Amino acid sequence: MPVKTCIVVPCYNEAHRLPQDSIVDFVRRHDDVQLLFVDDGSSDRTGELLEKLAADHASLSVLAQATNQGKAEAVRRGMLEAFERGAHYAGFWDADLATPLDEVPRFARVLDDHPALEVLFGSRVRLLGRTIERRAARHYLGRVSATAISATLGLPVYDTQCGAKLFRASAGSRALFRERFEANWIFDVEIVARMIQAHRRGEGPDPRHAIREIPLREWRDVAGSKVRPGDFFRSLFELYRIRQRYLR
């Protein structure tokens, strides 16, 4: 049966980091949310752990990829599957749950209340009353990247790279995931670039009004991230390629 919200969780060798207790606790409290785990060709026990979770909980399922194809492709395939299942909203969340799953219902309520919105991005903004714990080096590199991304897109976006996003299951949203992404590290930026391109062609809404960033109530930097300092320079190259393909 279709559910209101389906969240895609891409996983690659996450057996040692997968917060199983938090996942089980969430699905027991929210029967209107499905979690779709995409095992991206893991070589550890990730697939085994996910299959066990899915066997024990009807609102959990696993989409297994035979070989590792990268986070961007894992998310893309998961999102296409989520749309096929008939969910009203589909999104993706990082497997370490740096953003707690309890943010998902809050995101869904925002889309409920604002029919013109197509996409919600979680945003890691340190504000009084919020718990945002991020290593200083990653924060400052992130701010440099965010400035370059905002200038390239021509949008005042603060945090495209937070791994918590929710989309309305519209024809426009489905089109964003139809083709493989050029980028693997900053495919989130490519999603926005595709929205800009579609709007310029008269095929979609203005991203300035269709996207909203939501300051998260909680985000914690979890040890074991696969992001490395060199990825900063790789992301700048991917940003150039995105600009050349979509924004010229």
C-alpha positions in Angstrom: 0.0 0.0 0.0 1.3 3.5 -0.8 2.6 5.4 2.2 2.8 9.1 2.8 6.6 9.3 2.9 9.4 7.1 1.7 13.0 7.8 2.8 15.9 6.4 0.8 19.0 5.6 2.9 22.1 4.8 0.8 24.5 2.4 2.5 28.0 1.4 1.6 30.0 -0.6 4.2 28.0 0.9 7.1 27.8 -2.2 9.3 29.9 -0.6 12.0 28.0 2.7 11.9 24.4 1.8 11.2 22.3 3.0 14.2 19.9 0.0 14.3 18.3 0.9 17.6 17.4 4.4 16.4 16.0 3.0 13.2 13.8 0.4 14.9 12.6 3.0 17.4 11.6 5.4 14.6 9.6 2.9 12.5 7.7 1.6 15.5 6.5 5.2 16.2 5.8 6.2 12.6 3.8 3.8 10.5 3.3 6.4 7.7 7.0 6.4 6.8 8.8 3.7 4.9 12.6 3.4 4.9 14.2 2.1 1.7 17.8 1.1 2.3 20.0 0.9 -0.9 22.9 -1.4 -0.3 25.5 -0.1 -2.7 27.5 -3.2 -3.2 28.8 -3.3 0.3 31.7 -5.8 1.1 31.1 -6.0 4.8 28.0 -7.2 6.8 25.8 -4.2 5.8 23.6 -6.3 3.5 23.1 -9.0 6.1 22.1 -6.4 8.8 19.7 -4.6 6.4 18.0 -7.8 5.4 17.5 -8.8 9.0 16.0 -5.4 9.8 13.7 -5.7 6.8 12.6 -9.2 7.8 11.6 -7.9 11.3 9.9 -4.7 10.2 7.4 -4.3 7.4 8.1 -0.6 6.9 11.8 -1.4 6.1 12.9 -2.7 2.7 16.2 -3.2 0.9 17.3 -2.5 -2.7 20.6 -4.3 -3.3 23.0 -3.2 -6.0 25.4 -6.0 -7.0 28.4 -3.6 -7.4 29.4 -0.3 -5.8 28.2 2.5 -8.0 28.6 5.5 -5.7 26.2 7.4 -3.5 24.7 9.5 -6.3 23.5 6.5 -8.2 22.4 4.7 -5.1 20.2 7.7 -4.2 18.9 8.1 -7.8 17.8 4.5 -8.0 16.3 4.6 -4.6 14.3 7.7 -5.4 13.0 6.2 -8.6 11.8 3.2 -6.6 10.3 5.4 -3.9 8.3 7.3 -6.6 7.1 4.0 -8.1 5.7 2.9 -4.7 3.3 5.8 -4.8 4.6 7.8 -1.8 3.3 11.4 -1.6 6.8 12.5 -0.5 10.2 10.9 -1.2 13.6 11.9 0.2 17.0 10.7 1.2 18.8 10.6 4.5 22.4 9.7 5.4 22.8 6.3 6.9 24.7 7.5 10.0 21.6 9.5 11.0 23.6 12.6 11.7 20.2 14.2 11.0 17.8 12.2 13.2 14.9 10.5 11.5 12.5 12.5 13.8 13.0 15.4 11.4 11.2 13.5 8.6 7.7 14.1 9.9 8.5 17.8 10.5 9.7 18.1 6.9 6.5 16.3 5.7 4.3 18.8 7.6 6.0 21.7 5.9 5.2 20.2 2.5 1.6 19.6 3.7 1.3 23.3 4.7 2.9 24.8 1.5 1.6 23.1 -1.7 3.9 25.4 -3.9 7.0 23.9 -2.4 8.7 21.0 -4.3 11.8 20.4 -2.3 13.0 20.8 1.3 16.7 20.8 2.2 17.9 20.3 5.7 20.4 23.1 6.7 23.0 22.9 9.4 22.8 26.4 10.9 24.1 26.9 14.4 21.4 28.8 16.3 20.5 29.2 19.9 18.2 26.3 20.9 19.6 24.0 18.2 22.2 21.2 18.5 24.6 21.4 15.6 27.9 19.6 16.3 30.3 19.8 13.4 34.1 19.7 13.3 35.6 23.1 12.7 37.7 22.0 9.7 34.7 20.5 7.9 32.6 23.5 8.8 35.0 26.1 7.3 35.7 24.0 4.2 31.9 23.6 3.9 31.4 27.4 4.0 33.9 27.9 1.2 32.2 25.3 -0.9 28.8 26.7 -0.1 29.9 30.2 -1.2 31.1 28.8 -4.6 28.0 26.7 -5.0 25.7 29.7 -4.3 27.6 31.9 -6.8 27.5 29.2 -9.4 23.7 28.5 -9.0 22.8 32.2 -8.6 20.7 31.2 -5.6 21.2 32.2 -1.9 21.5 28.6 -0.8 23.2 28.0 2.5 23.8 24.2 2.7 23.2 22.0 -0.3 25.3 19.2 1.1 23.4 18.3 4.2 22.2 14.7 3.8 18.6 15.3 4.6 16.2 16.2 1.8 12.5 15.6 1.0 10.7 16.0 -2.4 7.1 16.2 -3.3 6.4 13.3 -5.6 5.5 15.4 -8.6 6.2 14.9 -12.3 8.9 17.6 -12.0 10.6 15.8 -9.1 10.6 12.5 -10.9 12.3 14.1 -13.9 15.2 15.3 -11.7 16.2 11.6 -11.1 15.5 10.2 -14.6 19.1 10.4 -15.8 22.4 9.5 -14.1 24.2 12.3 -12.4 27.4 13.8 -13.7 28.6 14.4 -10.2 29.0 11.9 -7.4 30.1 14.1 -4.5 27.9 17.1 -5.1 25.0 15.5 -7.0 22.7 17.6 -4.6 23.9 20.7 -6.5 23.3 19.0 -9.8 19.6 18.4 -8.7 19.2 22.2 -8.2 21.0 22.9 -11.5 18.5 20.5 -13.2 15.6 22.4 -11.7 17.1 25.7 -12.9 17.5 24.3 -16.4 13.9 23.0 -16.4 12.6 26.4 -15.3 14.5 28.2 -18.1 12.9 25.8 -20.6 9.4 26.5 -19.2 9.2 22.9 -17.8 9.3 23.5 -14.1 8.8 26.0 -11.2 11.2 28.7 -10.3 13.7 27.1 -7.8 13.7 30.3 -5.8 10.1 29.6 -4.8 10.0 25.8 -5.1 13.0 25.0 -2.7 13.1 25.8 1.0 15.9 25.3 3.4 14.9 24.1 6.9 17.3 24.8 9.8 17.7 21.4 11.5 17.0 21.1 15.2 19.8 18.6 15.6 22.8 17.4 13.6 25.9 15.6 14.9 29.1 14.8 13.1 29.4 11.0 13.3 32.8 9.4 13.3 33.8 7.3 10.3 32.6 9.6 7.5 33.8 8.7 4.0 34.4 12.4 3.2 38.1 13.2 2.9 39.9 16.6 2.6 40.8 15.9 -1.0 37.1 15.6 -1.8 36.9 19.4 -1.4 38.9 19.8 -4.6 37.0 17.1 -6.4 33.8 18.9 -5.6 35.1 22.1 -7.2 35.8 20.2 -10.4 32.4 18.7 -10.3 30.9 22.1 -9.8 32.6 23.3 -12.9 31.2 20.4 -14.9 27.7 21.2 -13.6 28.0 24.8 -14.6 29.2 23.8 -18.1 26.3 21.3 -18.6 23.3 23.1 -17.1 24.0 26.8 -16.4 25.8 28.3 -19.4 
